[in-house]
Amino acid sequence: MKHSTGSYYAVIFTSELNDNPEGYTEMAHKIEALAKQQKGFLGIDSAREKTGITISYWETLEDIKNWKTQSEHLIAQQLGKEKWYKKYTVRVCKVEREYGK
Amino acid sequence: MKHSTGSYYAVIFTSELNDNPEGYTEMAHKIEALAKQQKGFLGIDSAREKTGITISYWETLEDIKNWKTQSEHLIAQQLGKEKWYKKYTVRVCKVEREYGK
């Protein structure tokens, strides 16, 4: 993951898919590839079992807003929200501290 | 998930496991069960593929601090950080807004 010079933000996207989410995998890859080219993009983590979790990291709230507009446009073209997701939650968060190994 | 009356926090834990993380699954279940009993606990989301992601939600930073002390004590008893994790990152975040369906 790239490092932000100051504070940064995380967008937590949790979802449950419908039983037959046609076109979902292709679109998910496309969206991830596009996210990586956006201004302010720092990194992404994702995993799916019953619940899918994707966390993307961004330099500013403005970067997140721009990305939201773009990604929603893509998904809307595919009517994706209705087709793919049984439910989903988006949480925009400010990372206050981090540690690890 | 329980709803907080005001603002709330998310602890994002991402990790990669070692090849033979002996005792990990049992301990992960034990820790999740214990988290659910803590003051200020609101909910948890988790999924694992190559990367494991666990996000727990809490009412206050004080609740997170208390939980950190307790969970680290449990894990330390098992020497878990050395045995289980190739690497991990913990991010403490303030949830600024959320939406979904």
Backbone of each chain as ProteinMPNN parsed JSONL, in Angstrom:
{"seq_chain_A": "MKHSTGSYYAVIFTSELNDNPEGYTEMAHKIEALAKQQKGFLGIDSAREKTGITISYWETLEDIKNWKTQSEHLIAQQLGKEKWYKKYTVRVCKVEREYGK", "coords_chain_A": {"N_chain_A": [[0.835, -1.203, 0.0], [0.463, 2.222, -0.811], [1.813, 5.073, 0.942], [0.153, 7.598, 2.673], [0.809, 11.074, 3.067], [-0.277, 12.443, 5.175], [-3.148, 12.311, 7.241], [-5.502, 9.699, 6.443], [-8.12, 7.906, 4.651], [-10.604, 5.287, 4.894], [-12.724, 3.275, 2.954], [-15.195, 1.188, 3.724], [-16.695, -1.523, 2.344], [-19.238, -3.696, 2.655], [-20.955, -6.676, 1.751], [-23.705, -8.818, 0.696], [-24.147, -11.216, -1.763], [-26.577, -11.788, -4.368], [-28.117, -14.926, -5.406], [-27.505, -15.571, -8.046], [-25.357, -13.801, -9.338], [-25.019, -12.428, -12.017], [-22.418, -11.446, -14.155], [-21.029, -10.204, -12.181], [-18.365, -10.832, -11.178], [-16.611, -10.14, -13.275], [-17.16, -7.405, -13.447], [-16.37, -6.578, -10.901], [-13.609, -6.946, -10.979], [-12.975, -5.137, -12.986], [-13.737, -2.72, -11.822], [-11.991, -2.621, -9.659], [-9.519, -2.446, -10.963], [-9.829, 0.025, -12.183], [-10.121, 1.688, -9.948], [-7.543, 1.688, -8.939], [-6.24, 3.423, -10.626], [-7.081, 5.903, -9.919], [-6.862, 9.287, -8.718], [-5.438, 9.818, -5.554], [-5.804, 7.272, -4.624], [-4.825, 4.716, -2.41], [-4.653, 2.012, -1.683], [-5.973, -1.394, -1.494], [-7.963, -3.859, 0.098], [-9.382, -7.065, 0.023], [-11.826, -9.665, 0.595], [-13.874, -12.558, 0.384], [-16.382, -14.463, 1.886], [-19.223, -15.751, 3.129], [-20.109, -13.174, 3.628], [-18.962, -10.448, 1.736], [-16.104, -8.404, 1.787], [-14.732, -5.357, 0.99], [-12.163, -3.117, 1.271], [-11.179, 0.044, 0.546], [-8.519, 2.427, 0.383], [-7.869, 5.863, 0.806], [-6.575, 9.14, 0.04], [-7.971, 11.583, 0.577], [-11.262, 12.926, 1.488], [-12.4, 14.098, -0.671], [-11.244, 12.708, -2.821], [-12.522, 10.274, -2.433], [-15.158, 10.952, -2.904], [-15.06, 11.647, -5.63], [-14.38, 9.16, -6.696], [-16.608, 7.656, -5.944], [-18.636, 8.777, -7.561], [-17.722, 8.018, -10.117], [-17.574, 5.155, -9.948], [-20.171, 4.48, -9.305], [-21.499, 5.236, -11.563], [-20.531, 3.42, -13.479], [-21.514, 1.01, -12.333], [-24.227, 1.482, -12.362], [-24.743, 1.504, -15.079], [-24.784, -1.163, -15.571], [-26.95, -1.968, -14.162], [-26.273, -2.92, -11.701], [-26.522, -2.813, -8.854], [-29.069, -3.695, -8.237], [-29.096, -6.212, -9.438], [-26.908, -7.677, -8.372], [-26.504, -7.41, -5.564], [-27.768, -8.621, -2.559], [-27.788, -7.349, -0.149], [-26.026, -4.394, 0.972], [-23.506, -2.406, 2.602], [-22.002, 0.713, 2.934], [-19.302, 2.264, 4.438], [-17.764, 5.21, 5.283], [-14.7, 6.101, 6.529], [-12.42, 7.653, 8.834], [-9.063, 7.041, 9.237], [-7.605, 6.656, 12.28], [-5.471, 5.67, 13.783], [-2.747, 3.317, 13.283], [-1.185, 0.101, 13.449], [1.098, -2.708, 13.415], [2.599, -5.738, 12.107]], "CA_chain_A": [[0.0, 0.0, 0.0], [1.129, 3.521, -0.804], [1.609, 5.774, 2.196], [-0.293, 8.978, 2.617], [1.688, 11.952, 3.836], [-0.94, 12.848, 6.409], [-4.237, 11.417, 7.592], [-6.125, 9.1, 5.26], [-9.479, 7.419, 4.849], [-10.93, 3.935, 4.432], [-14.119, 3.021, 2.593], [-15.507, -0.221, 3.992], [-17.874, -1.969, 1.597], [-19.61, -5.077, 2.985], [-22.113, -7.027, 0.925], [-24.087, -10.2, 0.408], [-24.559, -11.311, -3.159], [-27.71, -12.623, -4.747], [-27.711, -16.295, -5.749], [-26.934, -15.662, -9.383], [-24.966, -12.417, -9.633], [-24.476, -12.457, -13.386], [-21.543, -10.345, -14.542], [-20.448, -9.56, -11.001], [-16.916, -11.012, -11.048], [-15.959, -9.32, -14.302], [-17.291, -5.996, -13.083], [-15.576, -6.335, -9.691], [-12.218, -6.793, -11.424], [-12.901, -3.897, -13.757], [-13.828, -1.602, -10.884], [-10.752, -2.577, -8.879], [-8.468, -1.939, -11.852], [-10.081, 1.451, -12.374], [-9.842, 2.368, -8.673], [-6.087, 1.827, -8.796], [-5.76, 4.528, -11.452], [-7.661, 7.171, -9.476], [-6.141, 10.206, -7.836], [-5.667, 9.641, -4.124], [-5.939, 5.857, -4.252], [-3.655, 4.251, -1.66], [-4.562, 0.56, -1.606], [-7.251, -2.093, -1.391], [-7.979, -5.201, 0.689], [-10.712, -7.665, -0.113], [-12.011, -11.094, 0.845], [-15.291, -12.903, 0.382], [-16.934, -15.772, 2.232], [-20.639, -15.429, 2.996], [-20.043, -11.726, 3.463], [-17.815, -9.912, 1.016], [-15.592, -7.158, 2.352], [-13.699, -4.657, 0.244], [-11.782, -1.859, 1.902], [-10.232, 0.833, -0.242], [-7.9, 3.474, 1.184], [-7.804, 7.08, 0.0], [-5.917, 10.271, 0.703], [-8.89, 12.625, 1.057], [-12.691, 12.707, 1.276], [-12.664, 14.537, -2.041], [-10.896, 11.563, -3.681], [-13.576, 9.266, -2.266], [-16.351, 11.475, -3.579], [-14.838, 11.481, -7.077], [-14.425, 7.733, -7.02], [-18.007, 7.242, -5.793], [-19.354, 9.201, -8.765], [-17.294, 7.187, -11.242], [-17.903, 3.741, -9.794], [-21.628, 4.328, -9.356], [-21.886, 5.36, -12.96], [-20.227, 2.106, -14.064], [-22.418, -0.009, -11.794], [-25.585, 1.806, -12.811], [-24.849, 1.061, -16.479], [-25.04, -2.614, -15.532], [-28.027, -2.197, -13.189], [-25.588, -3.862, -10.814], [-26.953, -2.836, -7.456], [-30.263, -4.546, -8.133], [-28.797, -7.584, -9.874], [-25.841, -8.393, -7.672], [-26.429, -7.344, -4.107], [-28.901, -8.828, -1.666], [-27.668, -6.121, 0.663], [-24.67, -3.872, 1.092], [-23.315, -1.224, 3.432], [-20.777, 1.478, 2.698], [-18.935, 3.12, 5.568], [-16.605, 6.059, 5.032], [-14.044, 6.184, 7.839], [-11.123, 8.298, 8.966], [-8.128, 6.173, 9.963], [-7.051, 7.468, 13.354], [-4.103, 5.176, 14.016], [-2.53, 1.97, 12.8], [0.044, -0.577, 13.87], [1.104, -4.073, 12.9], [3.93, -6.292, 11.834]], "C_chain_A": [[0.871, 1.255, 0.0], [0.902, 4.203, 0.535], [1.179, 7.212, 1.96], [0.652, 9.829, 3.451], [1.032, 12.368, 5.154], [-1.994, 11.832, 6.805], [-4.789, 10.798, 6.308], [-7.424, 8.409, 5.65], [-9.643, 5.996, 4.318], [-12.408, 3.894, 4.066], [-14.359, 1.526, 2.756], [-16.796, -0.574, 3.258], [-18.128, -3.424, 1.968], [-20.874, -5.428, 2.217], [-22.446, -8.505, 1.021], [-24.629, -10.232, -1.007], [-25.871, -12.071, -3.305], [-27.207, -13.982, -5.226], [-27.06, -16.39, -7.118], [-26.496, -14.283, -9.863], [-24.252, -12.313, -10.977], [-23.636, -11.222, -13.698], [-20.792, -9.714, -13.39], [-18.921, -9.63, -10.977], [-16.146, -10.147, -12.04], [-15.977, -7.844, -13.888], [-16.447, -5.656, -11.862], [-14.106, -6.136, -10.057], [-12.001, -5.463, -12.15], [-12.882, -2.685, -12.821], [-12.541, -1.48, -10.069], [-9.602, -2.013, -9.72], [-8.594, -0.431, -12.057], [-9.766, 2.25, -11.1], [-8.353, 2.666, -8.545], [-5.5, 2.971, -9.621], [-6.225, 5.894, -10.942], [-6.693, 7.987, -8.639], [-6.478, 9.888, -6.374], [-5.831, 8.207, -3.678], [-4.672, 5.377, -3.556], [-3.508, 2.735, -1.628], [-5.934, -0.062, -1.461], [-7.022, -3.451, -0.734], [-9.349, -5.793, 0.414], [-10.694, -9.158, 0.127], [-13.503, -11.369, 0.828], [-15.5, -14.308, 0.909], [-18.44, -15.579, 2.063], [-20.784, -13.913, 2.77], [-18.816, -11.362, 2.64], [-17.401, -8.599, 1.653], [-14.553, -6.593, 1.397], [-13.425, -3.347, 0.964], [-10.816, -1.148, 0.964], [-9.777, 2.015, 0.605], [-7.597, 4.667, 0.288], [-7.181, 8.222, 0.78], [-6.895, 11.265, 1.306], [-10.354, 12.228, 0.808], [-13.092, 13.108, -0.14], [-12.351, 13.405, -3.046], [-11.995, 10.497, -3.634], [-14.845, 9.681, -3.008], [-16.224, 11.306, -5.104], [-14.958, 10.024, -7.495], [-15.86, 7.186, -6.933], [-18.806, 7.581, -7.058], [-19.014, 8.287, -9.94], [-17.762, 5.749, -11.131], [-19.412, 3.532, -9.858], [-22.156, 4.438, -10.78], [-21.697, 4.021, -13.682], [-21.247, 1.045, -13.641], [-23.843, 0.224, -12.283], [-25.801, 1.36, -14.262], [-25.214, -0.418, -16.556], [-26.264, -2.963, -14.686], [-27.557, -3.09, -12.051], [-26.129, -3.938, -9.404], [-28.171, -3.727, -7.264], [-29.935, -6.002, -8.424], [-27.912, -8.348, -8.903], [-26.043, -8.515, -6.176], [-27.765, -7.618, -3.432], [-28.941, -7.655, -0.689], [-26.223, -5.648, 0.67], [-24.666, -2.667, 2.023], [-21.99, -0.575, 3.051], [-20.521, 2.338, 3.93], [-17.677, 3.905, 5.195], [-15.981, 6.405, 6.381], [-12.738, 6.958, 7.765], [-10.217, 7.38, 9.789], [-7.421, 7.007, 11.021], [-5.68, 6.989, 13.797], [-3.981, 3.764, 13.467], [-1.232, 1.427, 13.352], [-0.019, -1.994, 13.328], [2.494, -4.634, 12.802], [4.002, -6.728, 10.395]], "O_chain_A": [[1.873, 1.338, 0.71], [-0.1, 3.938, 1.199], [1.767, 7.936, 1.157], [1.226, 9.352, 4.429], [1.726, 12.617, 6.139], [-1.762, 10.626, 6.716], [-4.565, 11.319, 5.216], [-7.778, 8.338, 6.826], [-8.922, 5.562, 3.42], [-13.246, 4.424, 4.795], [-13.802, 0.708, 2.024], [-17.852, 0.003, 3.519], [-17.325, -4.296, 1.635], [-21.759, -4.589, 2.047], [-21.605, -9.333, 1.372], [-25.449, -9.403, -1.401], [-26.221, -12.896, -2.461], [-26.007, -14.167, -5.427], [-26.16, -17.204, -7.324], [-27.167, -13.664, -10.688], [-23.036, -12.132, -11.044], [-24.091, -10.092, -13.525], [-20.004, -8.79, -13.591], [-18.255, -8.614, -10.78], [-15.156, -9.505, -11.686], [-14.97, -7.141, -13.964], [-15.872, -4.571, -11.788], [-13.438, -5.26, -9.508], [-10.999, -4.773, -11.956], [-12.106, -1.749, -13.013], [-12.059, -0.376, -9.819], [-8.813, -1.2, -9.239], [-7.598, 0.29, -12.099], [-9.214, 3.348, -11.168], [-7.954, 3.744, -8.105], [-4.393, 3.434, -9.346], [-5.812, 6.926, -11.471], [-5.827, 7.449, -7.948], [-7.642, 9.713, -6.011], [-5.983, 7.941, -2.486], [-3.567, 5.603, -4.051], [-2.394, 2.217, -1.557], [-6.937, 0.639, -1.323], [-6.012, -4.108, -0.981], [-10.364, -5.11, 0.553], [-9.689, -9.831, -0.102], [-14.304, -10.516, 1.211], [-14.866, -15.25, 0.432], [-18.894, -15.272, 0.961], [-21.476, -13.455, 1.86], [-17.741, -11.926, 2.846], [-18.246, -7.78, 2.014], [-13.597, -7.282, 1.037], [-14.339, -2.567, 1.233], [-9.758, -1.682, 0.631], [-10.527, 2.537, 1.429], [-7.131, 4.509, -0.84], [-7.248, 8.271, 2.008], [-6.683, 11.743, 2.42], [-10.642, 11.321, 0.026], [-14.007, 12.531, -0.728], [-13.102, 13.182, -3.995], [-12.348, 9.901, -4.651], [-15.508, 8.866, -3.648], [-17.165, 10.877, -5.771], [-15.563, 9.702, -8.518], [-16.268, 6.359, -7.748], [-19.565, 6.75, -7.557], [-19.901, 7.838, -10.666], [-18.283, 5.181, -12.091], [-19.883, 2.531, -10.399], [-23.146, 3.8, -11.139], [-22.584, 3.554, -14.397], [-21.768, 0.293, -14.465], [-24.571, -0.723, -12.579], [-26.883, 0.903, -14.631], [-25.874, -0.858, -17.497], [-26.576, -4.141, -14.514], [-28.313, -3.897, -11.511], [-26.188, -5.02, -8.819], [-28.292, -4.426, -6.258], [-30.424, -6.91, -7.752], [-28.141, -9.529, -8.642], [-25.795, -9.565, -5.584], [-28.76, -6.942, -3.692], [-29.99, -7.058, -0.445], [-25.307, -6.426, 0.403], [-25.684, -1.999, 2.208], [-20.982, -1.258, 2.87], [-21.409, 3.047, 4.403], [-16.654, 3.321, 4.837], [-16.651, 6.937, 7.266], [-12.038, 6.921, 6.753], [-10.566, 6.991, 10.904], [-6.716, 7.961, 10.693], [-4.82, 7.796, 14.148], [-4.984, 3.096, 13.216], [-0.307, 2.171, 13.678], [-1.06, -2.434, 12.841], [3.449, -4.077, 13.344], [5.037, -7.225, 9.951]]}, "seq_chain_B": "MKHSTGSYYAVIFTSELNDNPEGYTEMAHKIEALAKQQKGFLGIDSAREKTGITISYWETLEDIKNWKTQSEHLIAQQLGKEKWYKKYTVRVCKVEREYGK", "coords_chain_B": {"N_chain_B": [[-26.445, -5.774, 13.206], [-25.912, -3.882, 16.153], [-27.093, -0.554, 16.893], [-25.306, 2.389, 17.347], [-25.796, 5.219, 19.443], [-24.625, 7.609, 18.84], [-21.72, 8.804, 17.208], [-19.498, 6.265, 15.961], [-16.989, 3.621, 15.964], [-14.627, 1.772, 13.95], [-12.638, -1.118, 13.936], [-10.242, -2.203, 11.886], [-8.887, -5.173, 10.999], [-6.442, -6.652, 9.235], [-4.871, -9.501, 7.811], [-2.251, -11.893, 7.068], [-1.944, -15.346, 7.176], [0.409, -17.673, 8.622], [1.778, -20.726, 7.173], [1.096, -22.983, 8.667], [-0.994, -22.503, 10.862], [-1.326, -23.373, 13.763], [-3.933, -24.001, 16.025], [-5.209, -21.67, 15.479], [-7.877, -21.329, 14.371], [-9.64, -22.2, 16.401], [-8.975, -20.359, 18.399], [-9.672, -17.973, 17.13], [-12.459, -18.174, 16.98], [-13.057, -18.204, 19.689], [-12.159, -15.696, 20.489], [-13.856, -14.048, 19.013], [-16.338, -14.71, 20.144], [-15.95, -13.783, 22.714], [-15.551, -11.051, 22.242], [-18.102, -10.234, 21.561], [-19.339, -10.078, 23.98], [-18.393, -7.84, 25.164], [-18.446, -4.547, 26.636], [-19.767, -1.927, 24.734], [-19.5, -3.152, 22.3], [-20.551, -3.43, 18.945], [-20.841, -4.864, 16.568], [-19.677, -7.27, 14.073], [-17.75, -8.029, 11.18], [-16.481, -10.469, 8.989], [-14.147, -12.068, 6.747], [-12.233, -14.392, 4.892], [-9.8, -14.846, 2.438], [-7.003, -15.053, 0.597], [-5.981, -12.881, 1.989], [-7.027, -12.16, 5.256], [-9.812, -10.519, 6.668], [-11.045, -8.8, 9.373], [-13.517, -6.874, 10.752], [-14.368, -5.048, 13.486], [-16.917, -3.337, 15.289], [-17.411, -0.511, 17.358], [-18.576, 1.384, 20.192], [-17.053, 3.47, 21.452], [-13.685, 4.921, 21.655], [-12.528, 4.229, 24.024], [-13.796, 1.796, 24.649], [-12.621, 0.24, 22.666], [-9.97, 0.287, 23.444], [-10.095, -1.096, 25.882], [-10.905, -3.589, 24.954], [-8.74, -4.248, 23.337], [-6.693, -4.64, 25.249], [-7.669, -6.913, 26.596], [-7.948, -8.855, 24.503], [-5.377, -9.031, 23.512], [-4.067, -10.098, 25.655], [-5.141, -12.676, 25.804], [-4.248, -13.685, 23.301], [-1.512, -13.489, 23.62], [-1.033, -15.369, 25.594], [-1.119, -17.642, 24.107], [1.026, -17.343, 22.495], [0.358, -16.317, 20.066], [0.654, -14.285, 18.065], [3.171, -14.608, 16.967], [3.056, -17.265, 16.104], [0.831, -17.476, 14.362], [0.49, -15.336, 12.509], [1.765, -14.197, 9.493], [1.883, -11.599, 8.614], [0.285, -8.619, 9.864], [-2.111, -5.952, 10.084], [-3.478, -3.389, 12.02], [-6.081, -1.106, 12.047], [-7.481, 1.666, 13.489], [-10.467, 3.307, 13.253], [-12.633, 6.118, 12.688], [-16.014, 6.1, 12.036], [-17.424, 7.977, 9.595], [-19.601, 8.388, 7.875], [-22.421, 6.471, 6.681], [-24.131, 4.315, 4.367], [-26.534, 2.363, 2.499], [-28.2, -0.668, 1.401]], "CA_chain_B": [[-25.558, -4.957, 14.034], [-26.521, -2.915, 17.068], [-26.829, 0.804, 16.467], [-24.808, 3.323, 18.335], [-26.632, 6.42, 19.504], [-23.911, 8.724, 18.21], [-20.658, 8.344, 16.322], [-18.919, 4.999, 16.393], [-15.644, 3.335, 15.466], [-14.371, 0.465, 13.348], [-11.264, -1.607, 13.997], [-9.988, -3.051, 10.723], [-7.747, -6.072, 11.21], [-6.131, -7.443, 8.04], [-3.75, -10.385, 8.145], [-1.934, -13.109, 6.313], [-1.566, -16.411, 8.113], [1.492, -18.603, 8.298], [1.312, -21.928, 6.491], [0.489, -23.95, 9.584], [-1.338, -21.692, 12.035], [-1.899, -24.303, 14.734], [-4.748, -23.419, 17.094], [-5.75, -20.369, 15.075], [-9.336, -21.312, 14.17], [-10.281, -22.282, 17.721], [-8.775, -19.091, 19.099], [-10.44, -16.932, 16.438], [-13.854, -18.296, 17.428], [-13.092, -17.838, 21.102], [-12.004, -14.242, 20.581], [-15.085, -13.425, 18.507], [-17.388, -14.912, 21.153], [-15.636, -12.89, 23.832], [-15.769, -9.665, 21.787], [-19.549, -9.972, 21.573], [-19.795, -9.823, 25.348], [-17.749, -6.647, 25.713], [-19.109, -3.243, 26.655], [-19.533, -1.081, 23.576], [-19.424, -3.923, 21.056], [-21.724, -3.189, 18.097], [-20.993, -5.869, 15.518], [-18.427, -7.752, 13.49], [-17.79, -8.59, 9.823], [-15.187, -11.06, 8.655], [-14.022, -12.942, 5.579], [-10.835, -14.703, 4.622], [-9.306, -15.584, 1.28], [-5.57, -14.981, 0.901], [-5.987, -11.931, 3.108], [-8.161, -12.22, 6.173], [-10.254, -9.204, 7.134], [-12.062, -8.762, 10.417], [-13.829, -5.509, 11.174], [-15.29, -4.977, 14.62], [-17.477, -1.983, 15.441], [-17.437, -0.19, 18.787], [-19.161, 2.699, 20.504], [-16.076, 4.507, 21.816], [-12.267, 4.547, 21.646], [-12.273, 3.589, 25.323], [-14.21, 0.393, 24.495], [-11.616, -0.426, 21.832], [-8.772, 0.142, 24.265], [-10.356, -2.198, 26.819], [-10.928, -4.835, 24.208], [-7.351, -4.516, 22.915], [-5.982, -5.204, 26.393], [-8.165, -8.273, 26.841], [-7.692, -9.792, 23.408], [-3.929, -9.249, 23.42], [-3.696, -10.981, 26.752], [-5.506, -14.022, 25.331], [-3.381, -14.099, 22.198], [-0.154, -13.629, 24.146], [-0.981, -16.655, 26.291], [-0.928, -18.677, 23.08], [2.12, -16.891, 21.61], [-0.338, -16.384, 18.793], [1.103, -13.364, 17.02], [4.329, -15.212, 16.29], [2.692, -18.547, 15.483], [-0.246, -17.454, 13.367], [0.447, -14.277, 11.499], [2.908, -13.784, 8.681], [1.835, -10.158, 8.88], [-1.048, -8.091, 10.157], [-2.234, -4.514, 10.302], [-4.677, -2.948, 12.739], [-6.405, 0.307, 11.824], [-8.605, 2.161, 14.279], [-11.096, 4.307, 12.371], [-13.907, 6.732, 13.06], [-16.96, 6.006, 10.936], [-17.933, 9.338, 9.393], [-20.967, 8.248, 7.389], [-22.71, 5.167, 6.102], [-25.377, 4.175, 3.628], [-26.603, 1.019, 1.929], [-29.559, -1.194, 1.231]], "C_chain_B": [[-26.359, -4.007, 14.92], [-26.237, -1.505, 16.567], [-26.369, 1.671, 17.616], [-25.711, 4.548, 18.325], [-25.938, 7.597, 18.816], [-22.909, 8.212, 17.208], [-20.168, 6.989, 16.823], [-17.65, 4.705, 15.603], [-15.566, 1.927, 14.871], [-12.903, 0.113, 13.552], [-11.087, -2.591, 12.836], [-8.735, -3.87, 10.991], [-7.556, -6.883, 9.936], [-4.898, -8.279, 8.333], [-3.475, -11.408, 7.057], [-1.415, -14.137, 7.293], [-0.298, -17.122, 7.659], [0.921, -19.889, 7.71], [0.638, -22.924, 7.44], [0.118, -23.27, 10.888], [-2.07, -22.522, 13.097], [-2.681, -23.585, 15.841], [-5.45, -22.133, 16.702], [-7.284, -20.343, 15.029], [-10.09, -21.332, 15.503], [-10.175, -20.929, 18.435], [-9.581, -17.965, 18.448], [-11.908, -16.975, 16.863], [-14.02, -17.827, 18.873], [-13.04, -16.312, 21.257], [-13.262, -13.529, 20.089], [-16.217, -13.55, 19.528], [-17.193, -13.961, 22.332], [-15.892, -11.425, 23.468], [-17.244, -9.291, 21.922], [-20.092, -9.679, 22.958], [-19.267, -8.504, 25.908], [-18.668, -5.429, 25.684], [-18.763, -2.493, 25.363], [-19.421, -1.819, 22.259], [-20.702, -3.728, 20.245], [-21.924, -4.26, 17.039], [-19.649, -6.269, 14.948], [-18.697, -8.272, 12.074], [-16.466, -9.274, 9.583], [-15.269, -11.974, 7.443], [-12.542, -13.215, 5.384], [-10.681, -15.379, 3.278], [-7.791, -15.631, 1.504], [-5.362, -14.044, 2.095], [-7.208, -12.194, 3.977], [-8.503, -10.816, 6.626], [-11.286, -9.402, 8.235], [-12.261, -7.31, 10.804], [-14.772, -5.596, 12.363], [-15.685, -3.52, 14.831], [-17.741, -1.729, 16.917], [-17.992, 1.221, 19.012], [-18.123, 3.786, 20.728], [-14.639, 3.993, 21.684], [-11.875, 3.854, 22.947], [-12.665, 2.107, 25.271], [-13.168, -0.391, 23.701], [-10.351, -0.695, 22.633], [-8.934, -1.021, 25.253], [-10.305, -3.552, 26.109], [-9.523, -5.232, 23.74], [-6.566, -5.181, 24.045], [-6.373, -6.656, 26.619], [-7.768, -9.252, 25.755], [-6.188, -10.056, 23.288], [-3.432, -10.174, 24.517], [-3.958, -12.444, 26.352], [-4.53, -14.541, 24.278], [-1.956, -14.334, 22.687], [0.018, -14.95, 24.886], [-0.684, -17.8, 25.329], [0.291, -18.396, 22.203], [1.632, -16.752, 20.176], [0.217, -15.488, 17.704], [2.283, -13.934, 16.253], [3.917, -16.453, 15.498], [1.801, -18.386, 14.263], [-0.018, -16.525, 12.198], [1.787, -14.075, 10.801], [3.025, -12.262, 8.778], [0.411, -9.736, 9.217], [-0.978, -6.584, 10.311], [-3.539, -4.245, 11.046], [-4.872, -1.468, 12.44], [-7.629, 0.673, 12.659], [-9.184, 3.369, 13.554], [-12.371, 4.869, 12.984], [-14.834, 6.664, 11.844], [-17.622, 7.369, 10.752], [-19.315, 9.355, 8.763], [-21.162, 6.865, 6.805], [-24.023, 5.205, 5.347], [-25.389, 2.78, 3.027], [-28.028, 0.602, 1.644], [-29.675, -2.503, 1.983]], "O_chain_B": [[-27.347, -3.412, 14.49], [-25.238, -1.285, 15.882], [-26.957, 1.684, 18.698], [-26.32, 4.869, 17.304], [-26.602, 8.479, 18.271], [-23.201, 7.294, 16.441], [-20.401, 6.62, 17.974], [-17.286, 5.446, 14.69], [-16.326, 1.029, 15.235], [-12.027, 0.956, 13.362], [-11.695, -3.661, 12.809], [-7.652, -3.319, 11.188], [-8.402, -7.706, 9.588], [-3.984, -7.826, 9.022], [-4.34, -11.739, 6.246], [-0.561, -13.846, 8.131], [0.022, -17.164, 6.471], [-0.289, -20.109, 7.749], [-0.292, -23.627, 7.044], [0.806, -23.423, 11.897], [-3.278, -22.381, 13.292], [-2.163, -22.685, 16.503], [-6.202, -21.565, 17.495], [-7.91, -19.439, 15.583], [-11.047, -20.584, 15.704], [-11.149, -20.427, 18.995], [-10.113, -17.101, 19.145], [-12.526, -15.932, 17.081], [-14.986, -17.15, 19.223], [-13.777, -15.726, 22.049], [-13.686, -12.531, 20.672], [-16.966, -12.598, 19.747], [-18.154, -13.412, 22.871], [-16.39, -10.654, 24.289], [-17.586, -8.185, 22.34], [-21.171, -9.103, 23.102], [-19.65, -8.097, 27.005], [-19.542, -5.303, 24.826], [-17.602, -2.439, 24.959], [-19.263, -1.195, 21.21], [-21.805, -3.845, 20.779], [-23.058, -4.538, 16.649], [-18.616, -5.691, 15.286], [-19.737, -8.875, 11.809], [-15.42, -8.727, 9.933], [-16.307, -12.569, 7.153], [-11.7, -12.367, 5.678], [-11.352, -16.373, 2.999], [-7.339, -16.193, 2.502], [-4.671, -14.37, 3.06], [-8.303, -12.425, 3.463], [-7.619, -10.016, 6.931], [-12.285, -10.095, 8.042], [-11.31, -6.604, 11.141], [-15.861, -6.16, 12.252], [-14.903, -2.6, 14.588], [-18.226, -2.602, 17.637], [-17.891, 2.105, 18.161], [-18.289, 4.906, 20.246], [-14.406, 2.787, 21.611], [-10.993, 2.995, 22.962], [-11.942, 1.258, 25.792], [-12.868, -1.542, 24.02], [-9.739, -1.757, 22.519], [-8.021, -1.826, 25.431], [-9.734, -4.519, 26.613], [-9.168, -6.41, 23.75], [-5.861, -6.166, 23.824], [-5.517, -7.52, 26.809], [-7.304, -10.354, 26.047], [-5.776, -11.178, 22.995], [-2.487, -10.938, 24.321], [-3.112, -13.318, 26.54], [-4.053, -15.673, 24.351], [-1.276, -15.254, 22.233], [1.076, -15.576, 24.82], [-0.07, -18.799, 25.703], [0.556, -19.144, 21.261], [2.355, -17.018, 19.216], [0.25, -15.881, 16.538], [2.386, -13.765, 15.038], [4.369, -16.665, 14.372], [1.983, -19.068, 13.254], [-0.292, -16.868, 11.048], [2.806, -13.818, 11.442], [4.107, -11.714, 8.994], [-0.547, -10.432, 8.883], [0.07, -6.018, 10.624], [-4.578, -4.819, 10.721], [-3.941, -0.672, 12.565], [-8.684, 0.05, 12.537], [-8.475, 4.335, 13.276], [-13.089, 4.178, 13.706], [-14.477, 7.117, 10.756], [-18.302, 7.858, 11.654], [-20.123, 10.231, 9.07], [-20.199, 6.173, 6.474], [-24.908, 6.009, 5.639], [-24.372, 2.087, 3.042], [-28.946, 1.423, 1.648], [-30.737, -3.126, 1.979]]}, "name": "protein", "num_of_chains": 2, "seq": "MKHSTGSYYAVIFTSELNDNPEGYTEMAHKIEALAKQQKGFLGIDSAREKTGITISYWETLEDIKNWKTQSEHLIAQQLGKEKWYKKYTVRVCKVEREYGKMKHSTGSYYAVIFTSELNDNPEGYTEMAHKIEALAKQQKGFLGIDSAREKTGITISYWETLEDIKNWKTQSEHLIAQQLGKEKWYKKYTVRVCKVEREYGK"}
